[in-house]
Amino acid sequence: MKATPSFLNLTTAQRRGVFWTLFLFLLLHLGITFLPKKTQKVYTFLVLDTIVQQQVDALIASKQTTDRDTIYPFNPNYISDFKAYQLGISMEAVFRIRAYRDTGKYITSETTLQQVAKLSNEDLSRIRPYLKLPKPFLSKTIKPKQKHIKKELNAATSADLQQVYGVGEVFASRIISTRNKLGGFIVKDQLKDVWGLSPDTQKRLWEHFILDSIPIIKKQNINNLTIAQLAQQYYVSTSLASSIVAVRTQKESLASWDDLAGIQQLDSVKKARLSLYLSFN
């Protein structure tokens, strides 16, 4: 085997080549180590405008500060441990407030809060912007209901009747006219005989009126009345009076309403009304 030639055995040209190779390698190493590195290429289309970026950074910082430090208004009657920590209120003051609440009382003023919690003027001034005190509970004085005094229907005037919803001048006139023809209402059902008066209006009338002064009616014997006398009754027409007298003549005398059952005009309602004014003996 041939021995590897040493550096000294190389020719002048070879030695020069080795020297320059080492020199260039050294320069490259020093350049990589000490020369400033090139900045990373920036894609301008992905970067916000400098002013806009500053605004965004400011908003983010502001939101973080707000979320962390915002203190919302609070009702001292329901103060929590965390709220006391935020406001710098001692737990002893919190315990005093809760003990006061256990008695069933409420803190409704700054003066009461300071006295109960034993806060200094400085403490009260510090938490004042966040206080949300409830309104004082006022004892409601219950006014006694005025008793509505009902008026007497048989003495009511047109103006009195028109105070009721649904009763105008026309209906008031009809009610009074019917009342006059009857000589006064005897029973409440007679209000139904006023033409056109609805059940709801009748109900409202009885909420305002009563029927206490009932007229004294002396019943007449139906067997002794003529057709003309019967026809004077509010509920009896001339034709009905004639029919009653005809049946009475046929039977010679009437003993009850059953004897008049064959007369179609004489229904159960009319019999009930006539029984207030007529008798059979």
Rosetta blueprint (number, residue, H / E / L):
1 M L
2 K L
3 A L
4 T L
5 P L
6 S L
7 F H
8 L H
9 N H
10 L L
11 T L
12 T H
13 A H
14 Q H
15 R H
16 R H
17 G H
18 V H
19 F H
20 W H
21 T H
22 L H
23 F H
24 L H
25 F H
26 L H
27 L H
28 L H
29 H H
30 L H
31 G H
32 I H
33 T H
34 F H
35 L L
36 P L
37 K L
38 K L
39 T L
40 Q L
41 K L
42 V L
43 Y L
44 T H
45 F H
46 L H
47 V L
48 L L
49 D L
50 T H
51 I H
52 V H
53 Q H
54 Q H
55 Q H
56 V H
57 D H
58 A H
59 L H
60 I H
61 A H
62 S H
63 K H
64 Q H
65 T H
66 T H
67 D H
68 R H
69 D H
70 T L
71 I L
72 Y L
73 P L
74 F E
75 N L
76 P H
77 N H
78 Y H
79 I L
80 S L
81 D H
82 F H
83 K H
84 A H
85 Y H
86 Q H
87 L H
88 G L
89 I L
90 S L
91 M H
92 E H
93 A H
94 V H
95 F H
96 R H
97 I H
98 R H
99 A H
100 Y H
101 R H
102 D H
103 T L
104 G L
105 K L
106 Y L
107 I L
108 T L
109 S L
110 E H
111 T H
112 T H
113 L H
114 Q H
115 Q H
116 V H
117 A H
118 K L
119 L L
120 S L
121 N H
122 E H
123 D H
124 L H
125 S H
126 R H
127 I H
128 R H
129 P H
130 Y H
131 L E
132 K L
133 L L
134 P L
135 K L
136 P L
137 F L
138 L L
139 S L
140 K L
141 T L
142 I L
143 K L
144 P L
145 K L
146 Q L
147 K L
148 H L
149 I L
150 K L
151 K E
152 E E
153 L H
154 N H
155 A H
156 A L
157 T L
158 S H
159 A H
160 D H
161 L H
162 Q L
163 Q L
164 V L
165 Y L
166 G L
167 V L
168 G L
169 E H
170 V H
171 F H
172 A H
173 S H
174 R H
175 I H
176 I H
177 S H
178 T H
179 R H
180 N H
181 K H
182 L H
183 G L
184 G L
185 F L
186 I L
187 V L
188 K H
189 D H
190 Q H
191 L H
192 K H
193 D H
194 V L
195 W L
196 G L
197 L L
198 S L
199 P H
200 D H
201 T H
202 Q H
203 K H
204 R H
205 L H
206 W H
207 E H
208 H H
209 F E
210 I E
211 L L
212 D L
213 S L
214 I L
215 P L
216 I L
217 I L
218 K L
219 K L
220 Q E
221 N E
222 I H
223 N H
224 N H
225 L L
226 T L
227 I H
228 A H
229 Q H
230 L H
231 A H
232 Q L
233 Q L
234 Y L
235 Y L
236 V L
237 S L
238 T H
239 S H
240 L H
241 A H
242 S H
243 S H
244 I H
245 V H
246 A H
247 V H
248 R H
249 T H
250 Q H
251 K H
252 E L
253 S L
254 L L
255 A L
256 S L
257 W H
258 D H
259 D H
260 L H
261 A L
262 G L
263 I L
264 Q L
265 Q L
266 L L
267 D L
268 S H
269 V H
270 K H
271 K H
272 A H
273 R H
274 L H
275 S L
276 L L
277 Y L
278 L E
279 S E
280 F L
281 N L
